[in-house]
Amino acid sequence: MRASLQTWSGSCSQVSCRCGSGEGKDVVVRWLSCIPSRSCKLLPGTAAFLVLLTTVALSQQTRALRGRVTDEDGHVVAGAVVQLQNSSTIWIRSYITQRDGLYYFDELLTNVSYQVQANYHGGYSHIRSLSKFNSRTVATVNLTINSSSSKFRKQ
């Protein structure tokens, strides 16, 4: 969040607040700040409206992605590296599965598509996508490691 302040002659100022994570569209909130009984006055209810507007700007919708990594025979794979790539920023997050073979990514933006892939000892799963048009708040994508799948590896 970045804030700026502009002061004009008299007692009025314009305050700007840029709210956002940097991954999606930022929201700019501006309001006037004045000393009471001067030439510039806030209307009744303006403060409540500004608080509501700022709250809406800061509360971006997020979603989560979960799944299980298995081998070709259906056995869970502990220690697999699951990588999630943001299609907009190309940032990659990683998760290492535990004994149950499960992975979980949260705080994913709803207006961004993602690609997910698992690898384990040279074997890779197919690359799967989570579209920004998928409206589920928690999406499930199960991944299967193919022992002869080096051809599916990202280049």
N, C-alpha and C positions, 0 to 999 in steps of 0.2 A: 504494500500500500504506500503510495506517495502522496504527500500533501503539499500544497502551495498556498501562499497568502498574498493577496494584492490589496494595498491600502490606498484609498482615494482621499482627496481633501475632505476634511471633516472627520466624522467618526465611523464611517462605513467601510467595510472590507469585504472582499469576495474571497471565500475559502473554497479551494478545489481539492478533491480527494479522488485519486485514481485507485480503484479497487480491482484486484484480479490476481490470478496466479501466474500470469505470463504465458500460459498455454492456450487460453481461449481469448475471447474478446474482453478487453478491460472495460469497466464501467466508470464513467467520470461523474461524480456528484459535486454540484456547486451550490452554494447558498450564500446569502448575505449575512454578515455579522455586524450588529450595530449597538451602540450605546443607547439605552432607552432615553426618551424625551429629546432626541436629536432629530435631524431632518429625515432620517431613514428609520423606519419602524418595522418590526416583524408583525405580520398579521396573526391574530389568534389561531392556534392550531398549526402554525408553520413549523414549530419545533417538533411536534409529534409527527408531522408529515416527513420531516427530514430524518428523524430517527427511523421511521418505517422504510424510507427510501434507501438509507444506508444499510439497513438489515437485509433488504431484498438484494442489494448489489453484492453484499458479501456472502450470501448463501447460494453458491452455485450448486446445481444438481450434480451428484456423483453416483457412481455405481461400482459394483465389485465383480470380479471374475474368479471363479473357483473351478476346480476339477481334480481328476485323479490321473496319475501317470501309471500305465501298465505296460507289460511287454506283450509280445505277440500271442503268448499263451494265456493272457489275462491276469497274470500275477502282478501285484503292485510292485513298483520300483522305488525303493528307498535310495536317496542320494542323487536323484536325477536333478539336473539344472533346468528349470523352466524360465524362459526369457520372454518378457512382454515388451513389445516395441510400440511406442507411440508413433502413429503414421504421420503426424504433423511435425513433430520436433525431432523424430528419429531417436529419442531418448530410450534407453533400455533399462528395465527393472528385472532383477533376477530373484528366484526363489528356489531353495533346495528342499526337495521333498523329504519327509521323515519316514518312519516305518510304515505309515498308512498310505504313502504315495500321494497324499493330498497336497495341493497348492492353493494359495489364496492371494489375490491382489485387491486392495481396496483403494478408495479415493480416486477412482478413474473418472475422467470427465465424460459427460454424456455426449458432447459435441465433437468427439474425436474417435476415429477408428483405431483399433489396435490389432497387432499380429502376435500370436503366441506359438512357441515351439519348445519342445523338451529335448534334451540330449543326455545320454548316459553311456559312458565308455565307448565313444565312437559311433553309437547308434543314435539316430534322430527320429523324431516324429514328423509327420507332415506339418507344414505351417498352416495354422488355422487363424481365421479372422474373427474379430468382434467388431461389427459394424456400428457406426454412430447412429444408424437407423434402428438398431436393436433397442427396444424400449425397456427391457428388463432391468430392474435395479440390481439383481444378482444373476449373472449369466453363468452357465455351467458349460465348460468345454473340457471333455476328457481327451487325453492324448495317449497314443500307443507308440512305444519305441520299437522301431524295426531294426533288427540286428544288422541287416545289410542295407541300411538306408543312408549311406554317406552321400548318395545323389540328391537327397532332400535338404542337405545342409545349405545354409545361406551362403551365397558367394559374395 
